[in-house]
Amino acid sequence: MQPAGGSKRVTITDVARSAGVSTSAVSKVLRNAYGVSPAMRERVQSAMTELGYRPHAAARGMRGRTYTIGVLLASIRNAFYADLLEGVDARLRDTEYALFIGSSGSSEMEDQTKLIHAMVDRQMDGLILIAPAVPRSEVVRIAAGVPTVVIGHHDPSPAYDCVVNQDGAGVDLVIDHLVGLGHRDIAHLSHPTVRGSQWKQRPEHHVRAAYREAMARHGLADLARVVHSGYSDEGGYRGAMELLTSAHPPTAIFAGADVAATGVFRAAAELGLRIPGDLSLAGYNNTSVAALAPVSLTSVDQAGAMMGETAARLLLERLEKRRDRAVVMASTPHLVTRDSTAPPGA
């Protein structure tokens, strides 16, 4: 934007002169640097607004910073990703960083790897990777040069920060709730393993293991059934149809993601089954869809927005060199019970 009455672009020097501070002080405000007082920030931001100052992205890039952050996700159809993004956006809103979202449209390694390379090639300052299928060795290599936070995977590394959920505790809440209602035949819908990705502790791995352990704890190990149908509406539908048309259909289904639970609703309706009268259903993520009155899905709340905000905070700490040691942050889940679960035959 040009200053009033002239053709010269407003510069950082103009802002400093207007605010009565040094150019280094303006630079600190632009970088959201640690130690800037609220009064200083307000003075500089007021001057920028008055002058119509906008940082020159290309010039910033040549100086080694673009003030852009890339977020990688597999699909925009998963409502839990929207919760995570809401938290990331909330933390970055008052900074100079712009958020760029890349959806690969699939969980395929090749698609996601191509996208993350495009982010790096465009000199994005930092990356937030949501349950990436990109090979772990490639993430470690990239994180050595670009500050990175991984959400979901329980595979720590000195190269990147991790934000995870205490998935074992979340699964215990679901199974304890269903068993407490009187269910014994409880099946689980999971996500297929992404082969070759090198991630040993993806969230679905933790959830599957915790499900089997919880069933065994209740003396129900022989009744445990896992269908690897995928975390999508279609995956939930296919998995539910397989279970509900079997010789011994379960009385309850625990879907590893709310988006898969929506497919279970569809399958049950097609088969003439009532939820929860004929089938209890529980999900995982407690997305906004779960709270809708027609859905009313019992689900594990992972505090998605808080996880996203934490990821953005950790990334900012790395970008501003406030910390160089990798950390793992874990959120504590809680169960939100709704109308989709009831005693068998209720």
For each residue, the residues with C-beta under 8 A, 3 or more apart:
1: 9 10 52 53 54
2: 6 7 8 9 10 52
3: 6 8 9 10 14 51 52
4:
5:
6: 2 3
7: 2
8: 2 3
9: 1 2 3 56
10: 1 2 3 14 15 51 52 53 54
11: 14 15 53
12: 15 16 23 26 27 30 53
13: 16 17 23
14: 3 10 11 17 18 51 53
15: 10 11 12 18 19 26 44 47 48 51 53
16: 12 13 19 21 22 23 25 26
17: 13 14 20
18: 14 15 47 50 51
19: 15 16 25 26 43 44 46 47
20: 17 43
21: 16 25 26 40 43 44
22: 16 25 26
23: 12 13 16 26 27
24: 27 28
25: 16 19 21 22 28 29 36 40 44
26: 12 15 16 19 21 22 23 29 30 44
27: 12 23 24 30 31 33
28: 24 25 31 33 35 36
29: 25 26 32 33 36 40 41 44 45
30: 12 26 27 55 67 96
31: 27 28 65 96 320
32: 29 36 95 96 97 316 320
33: 27 28 29 36 320
34: 320 322
35: 28
36: 25 28 29 32 33 40 41
37: 40 41
38: 41 42
39: 42 43
40: 21 25 29 36 37 43 44
41: 29 36 37 38 44 45
42: 38 39 45 46
43: 19 20 21 39 40 46 47
44: 15 19 21 25 26 29 40 41 47 48
45: 29 41 42 48 49
46: 19 42 43 49 50
47: 15 18 19 43 44 50 51 53
48: 15 44 45 51 53
49: 45 46 52 53
50: 18 46 47
51: 3 10 14 15 18 47 48
52: 1 2 3 10 49
53: 1 10 11 12 14 15 47 48 49
54: 1 10
55: 30 59 60 67 96
56: 9 59 60
57: 60 61 66 67 68
58: 61 62
59: 55 56 62 63
60: 55 56 57 63 65 66 67
61: 57 58 64 65 66 123
62: 58 59
63: 59 60
64: 61
65: 31 60 61 125
66: 57 60 61 122 123 124 125
67: 30 55 57 60 96 97 98 125
68: 57 97 98 99 100 122 123 124 125
69: 92 97 98 99 100 124 125 126 127 128 312 315
70: 100 101 102 116 119 122 124 126 127 128
71: 85 88 99 100 101 102 127 128 129 130
72: 102 104 112 115 116 119 127 128 129 130 132 134
73: 76 78 81 84 85 101 102 103 104 130 131
74: 78 103 104 105 106 107 112 130 131 133
75: 78 81 103 104 105 106 107 232
76: 73 81 82 103
77: 232 233 259
78: 73 74 75 81 82 231 232 257 259
79: 82 83 258 259 285 287 288 289
80: 83 84 257 258 259 285 287 302 304
81: 73 75 76 78 84 85 130
82: 76 78 79 85 86 287 288
83: 79 80 86 87 285 287 288 304 305 308
84: 73 80 81 87 88 130 151 304 305 307 308 311
85: 71 73 81 82 88 89 101 308
86: 82 83 89 90 304 305 308
87: 83 84 90 91 304 305 306 307 308 309 310 311 312
88: 71 84 85 91 92 99 128 308 309 311 312
89: 85 86 92 93 99 308
90: 86 87 93 305 308 309 312
91: 87 88 95 308 309 312 313 316
92: 69 88 89 95 97 99 312 316
93: 89 90
94:
95: 32 91 92 316
96: 30 31 32 55 67
97: 32 67 68 69 92 125 316 319
98: 67 68 69
99: 68 69 71 88 89 92
100: 68 69 70 71 119 124
101: 70 71 73 85
102: 70 71 72 73 115 116 118 119
103: 73 74 75 76
104: 72 73 74 75 107 108 111 112 114 115
105: 74 75 111
106: 74 75 111 112
107: 74 75 104 112 133 194
108: 104 111 112 133
109: 112 113 133 134 135 194 196 197
110: 113 114
111: 104 105 106 108 114 115
112: 72 74 104 106 107 108 109 115 116 132 133 134
113: 109 110 116 117 134 135 138
114: 104 110 111 117 118
115: 72 102 104 111 112 118 119
116: 70 72 102 112 113 119 120 127 129 132 134 138 139 142
117: 113 114 120 121
118: 102 114 115 121 122
119: 70 72 100 102 115 116 122 124 127
120: 116 117 123 124 127 142 145 146
121: 117 118
122: 66 68 70 118 119
123: 61 66 68 120
124: 66 68 69 70 100 119 120 127 146
125: 65 66 67 68 69 97 146 147 319
126: 69 70 146 147 148 149 315 318 319
127: 69 70 71 72 116 119 120 124 142 143 146 147 148 149 315
128: 69 70 71 72 88 148 149 151 311 312 315
129: 71 72 116 132 134 139 148 149 150 151
130: 71 72 73 74 81 84 151 152
131: 73 74 151 152 153 202 203
132: 72 112 116 129 139 150 153 197 199
133: 74 107 108 109 112 194 197
134: 72 109 112 113 116 129 138 139 197
135: 109 113 138 139 196 197 198
136: 139 140 155 157 197 198 199
137: 140 141 198
138: 113 116 134 135 141 142
139: 116 129 132 134 135 136 142 143 148 150 157 159 160
140: 136 137 143 144 157 159 160
141: 137 138 144
142: 116 120 127 138 139 145 146 148
143: 127 139 140 146 147 148 157 159 160
144: 140 141 159
145: 120 142
146: 120 124 125 126 127 142 143
147: 125 126 127 143 315 318 319
148: 126 127 128 129 139 142 143 159 160 161 315
149: 126 127 128 129 160 161 162 163 311 312 314 315 318
150: 129 132 139 153 155 160 161 162 163
151: 84 128 129 130 131 162 163 164 307 308 311
152: 130 131 163 164 165 202 203
153: 131 132 150 162 164 199 201 202 203
154: 162 164 167 201 202 203 206
155: 136 150 162 199 200 201
156: 162 326 328
157: 136 139 140 143 160 162 326
158: 325 326
159: 139 140 143 144 148 326
160: 139 140 143 148 149 150 157 326
161: 148 149 150 311 314 315 318 326 327 328 329
162: 149 150 151 153 154 155 156 157 326 327 328 329
163: 149 150 151 152 307 310 311 314 328 329 330 331
164: 151 152 153 154 167 203 328 329 330 331
165: 152 170 203 302 303 307 330 331 333
166: 169 170 330 331 332 333
167: 154 164 170 171 203 206 207 210 333
168: 171 172 206 209 210 213
169: 166 172 173 332 333
170: 165 166 167 173 174 207 210 284 300 302 333 335
171: 167 168 174 175 207 210 211 214 254 300
172: 168 169 175 176 210 214
173: 169 170 176 177 300 333 334 335
174: 170 171 177 178 214 254 282 284 298 300 335
175: 171 172 178 179 186 211 214 215 218 254
176: 172 173 179 180 214
177: 173 174 180 181 282 298 335 337 341
178: 174 175 181 183 186 252 254 280 282 341
179: 175 176 182 183 184 186 218 220
180: 176 177
181: 177 178 252 280 341 342 343 344
182: 179 343 344
183: 178 179 186 251 252 280 343 344
184: 179 220 223 251
185: 223 248 249 250 251 252
186: 175 178 179 183 215 220 223 224 250 251 252 253 254
187: 225 226 227 243 250 252 253 254
188: 207 208 211 224 225 226 227 253 254 255 256
189: 226 227 229 235 236 239 240 253 254 255 256 260 264
190: 204 207 208 226 227 228 229 256
191: 204 228 230 231 235 256 257
192: 228 229 230
193: 202 204 205 228
194: 107 109 133 197 199 202
195:
196: 109 135
197: 109 132 133 134 135 136 194 202
198: 135 136 137
199: 132 136 153 155 194 202
200: 155 205
201: 153 154 155 205 206
202: 131 152 153 154 193 194 197 199 205 206
203: 131 152 153 154 164 165 167 206 207
204: 190 191 193 207 208 231 256
205: 193 200 201 202 208 209
206: 154 167 168 201 202 203 209 210
207: 167 170 171 188 190 203 204 210 211 256 284
208: 188 190 204 205 211 212 226 256
209: 168 205 206 212 213
210: 167 168 170 171 172 206 207 213 214
211: 171 175 188 207 208 214 215 224 226 254
212: 208 209 215 216 221 224 226
213: 168 209 210 216 217
214: 171 172 174 175 176 210 211 217 218
215: 175 186 211 212 218 220 221 223 224
216: 212 213 219 220 221 224
217: 213 214
218: 175 179 214 215
219: 216
220: 179 184 186 215 216 223 224
221: 212 215 216 224
222:
223: 184 185 186 215 220
224: 186 188 211 212 215 216 220 221
225: 187 188 243 250
226: 187 188 189 190 208 211 212
227: 187 188 189 190 239 242 243
228: 190 191 192 193
229: 189 190 192 235 236 238 239 242 260
230: 191 192 234 235 236 238 239 260
231: 78 191 204 235 256 257 259 260
232: 75 77 78 235 236 259 260 263
233: 77 236 237 259 260 262 263 266
234: 230 237 238 263
235: 189 191 229 230 231 232 238 239 260 263
236: 189 229 230 232 233 239 240 255 259 260 261 262 263 264 266 267
237: 233 234 240 241 263 264 266 267
238: 229 230 234 235 241 242 263
239: 189 227 229 230 235 236 242 243 260 263 264
240: 189 236 237 243 244 253 263 264 266 267 268
241: 237 238 244 245 267 270 271
242: 227 229 238 239 245 246
243: 187 225 227 239 240 246 249 250 253
244: 240 241 249 250 267 268 271 273 279
245: 241 242 249 271
246: 242 243 249
247:
248: 185
249: 185 243 244 245 246 279
250: 185 186 187 225 243 244 253 279
251: 183 184 185 186 279 280 344 345
252: 178 181 183 185 186 187 279 280 281 282 341 344
253: 186 187 188 189 240 243 250 261 264 279 280 281 282
254: 171 174 175 178 186 187 188 189 211 282 283 284
255: 188 189 236 258 260 261 264 281 282 283 284
256: 188 189 190 191 204 207 208 231 260 284
257: 78 80 191 231 260 261 283 284 285
258: 79 80 255 261 262 283 284 285 286 287 289 290 297 299
259: 77 78 79 80 231 232 233 236 262 263 285 287 289
260: 189 229 230 231 232 233 235 236 239 255 256 257 263 264 283
261: 236 253 255 257 258 264 265 281 282 283 290 297 299
262: 233 236 258 259 265 266 289 295
263: 232 233 234 235 236 237 238 239 240 259 260 266 267
264: 189 236 237 239 240 253 255 260 261 267 268 275 279 281
265: 261 262 268 269 275 281 295
266: 233 236 237 240 262 263 269 270
267: 236 237 240 241 244 263 264 270 271
268: 240 244 264 265 271 273 274 275 278 279 281
269: 265 266 272 273
270: 241 266 267
271: 241 244 245 267 268
272: 269
273: 244 268 269 277 278 279
274: 268 277 278 279
275: 264 265 268 278 279 280 281 340
276: 279 280 281 339 340 341 342 346
277: 273 274 342 345 346
278: 268 273 274 275 345
279: 244 249 250 251 252 253 264 268 273 274 275 276
280: 178 181 183 251 252 253 275 276 298 340 341 342 344
281: 252 253 255 261 264 265 268 275 276 297 298 340 341
282: 174 177 178 252 253 254 255 261 297 298 299 300 340 341
283: 254 255 257 258 260 261 286 290 297 298 299 300
284: 170 174 207 254 255 256 257 258 299 300 302
285: 79 80 83 257 258 259 290 299 300 301 302 304
286: 258 283 290 291 299 300 301 302 304 336
287: 79 80 82 83 258 259 290 299 304
288: 79 82 83 291 292
289: 79 258 259 262 292 295 297
290: 258 261 283 285 286 287 295 296 297 298 299 336 338
291: 286 288 295 296 297 336 338
292: 288 289 295 296
293: 296
294:
295: 262 265 289 290 291 292 340
296: 290 291 292 293 338 339 340
297: 258 261 281 282 283 289 290 291 338 340
298: 174 177 280 281 282 283 290 335 336 337 338 339 340 341
299: 258 261 282 283 284 285 286 287 290 335 336 338
300: 170 171 173 174 282 283 284 285 286 333 334 335 336
301: 285 286 333 334 335 336
302: 80 165 170 284 285 286 307 331 333
303: 165 306 307 331 332 333
304: 80 83 84 86 87 285 286 287 307 308
305: 83 84 86 87 90 308 309
306: 87 303 309 310 331
307: 84 87 151 163 165 302 303 304 310 311 331
308: 83 84 85 86 87 88 89 90 91 151 304 305 311 312
309: 87 88 90 91 305 306 312 313
310: 87 163 306 307 313 314 329 331
311: 84 87 88 128 149 151 161 163 307 308 314 315
312: 69 87 88 90 91 92 128 149 308 309 315 316
313: 91 309 310 316 317
314: 149 161 163 310 311 317 318 327 329
315: 69 126 127 128 147 148 149 161 311 312 318 319
316: 32 91 92 95 97 312 313 319 320
317: 313 314 320 322 323
318: 126 147 149 161 314 315 321 322 323 324
319: 97 125 126 147 315 316
320: 31 32 33 34 316 317
321: 318 324
322: 34 317 318
323: 317 318 327
324: 318 321
325: 158
326: 156 157 158 159 160 161 162
327: 161 162 314 323
328: 156 161 162 163 164
329: 161 162 163 164 310 314
330: 163 164 165 166
331: 163 164 165 166 302 303 306 307 310
332: 166 169 303
333: 165 166 167 169 170 173 300 301 302 303
334: 173 300 301
335: 170 173 174 177 298 299 300 301
336: 286 290 291 298 299 300 301
337: 177 298 341
338: 290 291 296 297 298 299 341
339: 276 296 298 342
340: 275 276 280 281 282 295 296 297 298
341: 177 178 181 252 276 280 281 282 298 337 338
342: 181 276 277 280 339 346
343: 181 182 183 346
344: 181 182 183 251 252 280
345: 251 277 278
346: 276 277 342 343
